[in-house]
Amino acid sequence: MSFFLSLEGPDGSGKTTQARLLADHLRAAGHDVLLAREPGGTPVGDQIRQVLFSLENKGMSPEAEFLLFSASRAELVRQVLRPHLERGGLVVCDRFADSTLAYQGHGHGLDLDMVRAITQMATGGLRPDLTILLDVPAEAGLARRRQEGRWNRLDDYGLEFHLRVRQAFLDLAAAEPERWVIVDARLAERDVQQELQRVVEARLAERR
């Protein structure tokens, strides 16, 4: 039974840690789990990730940023995600195409029709079966990033940018409640993980 789960959220929401813990839990339960992340996950994608996140590239235009994310996504979908799903596997992906709508579409204000059209090409129409939004206020998420010492070019955008991104995620979740579930990422790490496991296990049970 193939299943595609994406974790989304503002910077500092704990997606990477929670995705890893969830993948470990699902593997222990007997699922064939692929843990992926965006951008990256392929040789080309990992090189693009370095370019996108480097503070040396602060002058990058929003259009170039969007196209680089899309190029990385196209490689990941075709080389990694689709093959695993076609074999009946389960994918846990740390960000997917909804991040592009939130960050490059709403955050930067790029034309949403253009963003959707190019994203459709990059994904080949692949969409998650379930998307969990790890929600955290923008100020709190950025404070976490600073405390952890993991600060990249996207973190470095102003607070107003990150406020728009968070609101975009909330709006996307509200517009498609059958796919999205919101989890409060301000909870303790263990509590967030328990809620993720509960949500995912319930959705998988529905598919059996």
C-alpha positions, -999 to 999 in steps of 0.1 A, spaced: 0 0 0 17 32 -11 13 63 10 28 98 6 30 120 37 45 155 38 54 176 68 51 213 63 56 244 86 74 276 92 111 276 99 119 263 134 88 241 136 109 210 141 99 192 109 133 175 103 135 160 138 98 149 137 101 135 102 130 113 113 113 101 145 81 93 126 100 74 99 117 53 126 84 46 142 67 35 110 97 13 100 94 -4 134 57 -10 126 68 -29 95 63 -3 68 88 2 39 96 39 46 115 63 25 125 95 44 131 124 20 136 161 23 133 192 2 153 206 -14 177 177 -19 175 140 -19 194 135 -52 229 144 -63 216 174 -83 191 183 -55 218 183 -28 239 207 -49 209 230 -53 203 229 -16 237 242 -9 232 271 -33 197 279 -20 206 280 17 240 296 15 242 331 31 266 340 4 237 341 -21 216 367 -4 212 386 -36 193 357 -53 161 368 -70 128 353 -59 123 339 -94 157 321 -94 149 308 -59 116 294 -71 131 278 -102 159 261 -82 134 247 -57 114 234 -87 144 218 -104 154 200 -72 118 188 -68 116 175 -103 147 153 -97 134 141 -64 100 131 -78 113 112 -108 144 96 -93 132 88 -57 96 94 -47 77 79 -76 98 47 -78 93 41 -41 56 48 -42 52 26 -73 67 -3 -53 40 2 -27 62 20 -2 55 48 23 72 82 19 77 107 47 89 140 31 103 170 50 86 197 29 70 193 -6 53 216 -31 31 234 -5 62 251 8 67 267 -26 32 281 -26 38 294 10 74 307 6 78 317 -30 42 324 -38 28 341 -8 61 350 9 77 366 -21 45 375 -39 52 356 -71 23 351 -94 4 322 -80 -9 309 -113 27 307 -126 39 290 -94 11 264 -96 18 257 -133 55 252 -129 50 232 -97 26 209 -116 53 203 -142 80 197 -116 59 172 -96 42 155 -126 10 159 -106 22 140 -76 5 152 -44 7 139 -8 -21 117 6 -17 135 39 0 168 48 7 176 85 13 213 93 36 217 123 24 251 132 45 276 153 44 314 154 70 329 131 88 347 160 91 315 180 103 295 151 130 320 142 141 321 178 145 284 178 167 286 147 190 311 163 193 291 194 202 260 174 228 279 154 212 268 122 207 300 102 204 300 65 196 324 36 158 318 39 158 323 77 175 356 70 144 371 54 126 397 75 99 388 100 71 401 78 81 375 52 79 347 77 45 360 90 32 358 54 46 323 51 29 310 83 -4 326 73 -2 310 39 3 275 54 -28 281 76 -48 292 46 -37 262 26 -47 239 54 -81 256 58 -88 253 21 -81 216 19 -91 200 53 -94 165 39 -56 165 32 -42 187 59 -40 182 97 -26 209 120 -4 200 150 8 226 175 46 225 172 50 245 204 43 213 224 71 192 238 90 172 212 76 139 226 41 152 226 43 164 190 56 130 179 28 111 197 3 133 179 19 127 145 19 89 151 -17 90 161 -28 110 130 -7 89 106 -18 55 120 -54 65 119 -51 76 82 -32 44 73 -59 23 90 -85 40 68 -66 29 37 -65 -7 46 
